[in-house]
Amino acid sequence: MGGDIDDLRTPANRAELIDVFREVSAGRRPWFVLGGGSNIVPSDHGFDGTVLRVTTRGIDSHVDGNRVLVTAQAGESWDALVEWSVSRGLAGIEALSGIPGTVGAAPIQNIGAYGAELDDVFESLVFVPANDGELRTLTRDDLRFGYRTSAIKEGMAGLVVAVTLSLTESPTSAPIRYSQLATELGVEVGESASLTDVRRAVLELRASKGMVLSDDPDSVSAGSFFTNPVVSDEIARALPFDAPRFPTAPEPTPIVVPLGTEPDFPDRSGAPASVKLSAAWLIEHAGIQRGFALPGSNAAVSSKHTLAIVNRGGATADEIAELARYISIRVHDTFGVMLTPEPTFINTD
Ligand SMILES: Cc1cc2nc3c(=O)[nH]c(=O)nc-3n(C[C@H](O)[C@H](O)[C@H](O)COP(=O)(O)OP(=O)(O)OC[C@H]3O[C@@H](n4cnc5c(N)ncnc54)[C@H](O)[C@@H]3O)c2cc1C
């Protein structure tokens, strides 16, 4: 989907990328940095400005004590970096196998899957802020990673030039944190498996859900369209008993009220949202099944996964947005929970 780009630039190397970015970000016209385009919903009316396509390549590594620092240029394919690391016996990103897109986009939403996320291994990145064009090295503190978000996603506009990860030389993986993956590997959650087995199992699981780019029509998506909502304890408790809930903070301490005394409950109304819900469960239980489409629309819910919206061929951005809105409204009307879209919308309502 999408329309024409008025001015598309594809710099040939890192120096040119930085130069072109400084030029376009200092100008008056709208600009957009494009990686692999796997997490965007671009308007069908096109982009009246400059799109800077990042294709710089290269992976370097050096040993630093008991870790290996791996630096990849922003246009490198994320999955090629995972494959490179696994083939060299470097552990840390094997569970992030098969995520489409580029290395430079990985920190934007702190990519994650199967109990792992970029934040686990992130060391630093080279960044050019749009406001002053000065090359900077940003660390975890600057990036304020959260669940599918970062300071860049929250508005720190700029260009990611290269990303450095801290990996470990080991034939076995980081501990497996996701029960479905652990079952697939025949280990317990918290145990490890061989790097190659984890990569193979993750790719198989992802393929079964249409979540690796392939000729599977269900992979013509932006991956998960909605993030899993994180809500307060009160809202989570009000949901049906079988709704999956994943506490992201320790459970509140139980309060003992001796018989015959007045309970003195602390005011938790301002307590931070701390329970992650399953967006897929909420969508399914709001009555939207796999394969669902609005009449006459080429946008549909994936036939393998309720969280992905698929372009069945010729879908417009408006059709995708219309289906996303419909799903959000159904979930909100049923459970009172708002879903947040994960992809970046470009001039799309
Ligand atoms: C089938 C499928 C499965 C997916 N599964 C997952 C998953 O399991 N987990 C997950 O987290 N995501 C998943 N995604 C989403 C997507 O793969 C990631 O968000 C990925 O990081 C996007 O990379 P990209 O290069 O395609 O970025 P793009 O789509 O090109 O851009 C995404 C955003 O990043 C910005 N950006 C890109 N490159 C740079 C740069 N160098 N500097 C500054 N900003 C930049 C863009 O401006 C845009 O805002 C999936 C997508 C698909 C299609």
The ligand as an ORCA input file, in Angstrom:
! r2SCAN-3c Opt
* xyz 0 1
  C       5.557    -10.378      9.602
  C       6.039     -9.377     10.623
  C       6.381     -9.812     11.913
  C       6.837     -8.906     12.879
  N       7.162     -9.367     14.127
  C       7.640     -8.518     15.062
  C       8.016     -8.998     16.368
  O       7.965    -10.185     16.666
  N       8.470     -8.101     17.274
  C       8.586     -6.770     16.985
  O       9.007     -6.020     17.865
  N       8.246     -6.295     15.762
  C       7.775     -7.127     14.800
  N       7.402     -6.654     13.562
  C       7.521     -5.236     13.275
  C       8.846     -4.861     12.558
  O       9.490     -5.995     12.065
  C       9.798     -4.134     13.508
  O       9.180     -3.010     14.074
  C      11.067     -3.682     12.796
  O      11.989     -3.180     13.731
  C      10.791     -2.633     11.731
  O      11.974     -2.486     10.975
  P      11.959     -1.735      9.581
  O      13.394     -1.554      9.186
  O      11.096     -2.429      8.609
  O      11.361     -0.317     10.009
  P      10.356      0.616      9.184
  O       9.040     -0.049      9.092
  O      10.993      1.071      7.933
  O      10.263      1.855     10.192
  C       9.642      1.703     11.460
  C       9.888      2.985     12.264
  O      11.278      3.103     12.557
  C      11.817      4.330     12.027
  N      13.182      4.039     11.547
  C      13.558      3.009     10.746
  N      14.881      3.040     10.554
  C      15.355      4.105     11.258
  C      16.662      4.678     11.461
  N      17.761      4.147     10.923
  N      16.747      5.803     12.203
  C      15.656      6.375     12.768
  N      14.408      5.874     12.622
  C      14.265      4.752     11.868
  C      10.852      4.736     10.923
  O      10.914      6.127     10.693
  C       9.520      4.262     11.481
  O       9.026      5.197     12.410
  C       6.953     -7.534     12.563
  C       6.611     -7.089     11.257
  C       6.163     -8.009     10.306
  C       5.826     -7.527      8.927
*
